[in-house]
Amino acid sequence: MADAMRLHRALARAGVASRRKAEQLIAAGRIRVNGEPAHLGQVIDPDADRVTLDGMSISVAASPAVWLVLHKPAGVMTTRSDPRGRTTVFDLVDDIPGLVYVGRLDFDTEGVLLLTTDGEAAHRLTHPSRGVEREYRATVTGDAPAAASRARRGILLHDGMVTPTRVEASPAQGPGASRGGGGEGLAGRAGRRWYFDVVLTEGRKREVRRLCRALGLRVERLVRVRFGPVHLGRLPAGEVRPLRGAERAALEALVTDGGRGARGDALGQQS
């Protein structure tokens, strides 16, 4: 078996579940290989062995993984299905077996969402140990310049300290935008609208919104403009595109044992 691999790894690569969840499925007796109950640590040949989950065949044969970039709109759920019938990200893309999302975006947040059939890579990219950068642009009101200075020193939230890799405040465009210069007073700055750009290397639940709240900022809009080396660019809301070759190579480097902390600086931001 030249291409032999651990069963739980083959299941993760096929997008069935994360490695840990795959191990749980095996331990629960829900996975069979060639008709026999699977066991933890089992090695299979993905191209030759027949694998089933709850009696249904699963394709674990090696095949090129699908990678997509979706501009998730606000008001869309990052989930497979929603009991309340709300639109999900899977309603916006083709029905591709094994497709999973890479890191959640909350209901009101827009921007870059990667989807792939490589479940193992998805798990690695979202693990905190990888240090993959997520860049967000929040449109806020409040004293954003002062908030940026505080954020650079780190802010303690209920689930731990948050210290952004980078945080900047700049005047927003449009009605209510800040036009004041460096001498604008506190009241003037707090009453204006700002862009609050934040780069983080972990994906805690509603982390940017909670950070802004702790800094006294009110978020009007939140967009993830970059995930690792993949930029949102000019991709319209609700639209999807395949991952480009350079983006894919950069992501593949990230999911290897030596790949850490992609900043995405080497890739263009066009879309």
Secondary structure, 3 states (H helix, E strand, C coil): CCCCEEHHHHHHHCCCCCHHHHHHHHHCCCEEECCEECCCCCEECCCCCCEEECCEEECCCCCCCCEEEEEECCCCECCCCCCCCCCEHHHCCCCCCCCEEECCCCCCCEEEEEEECCHHHHHHHHCHHHCCCEEEEEEEECCHHHHHHHHHCCEEECCEEECCCEEEEEECCCCCECCCCCCCCHHHHHCCEEEEEEEECCCCCCHHHHHHHHCCCEEEEEEEEEECCEECCCCCCCCEEECCHHHHHHHHHHHCCCCCCCCCCCCCCCC
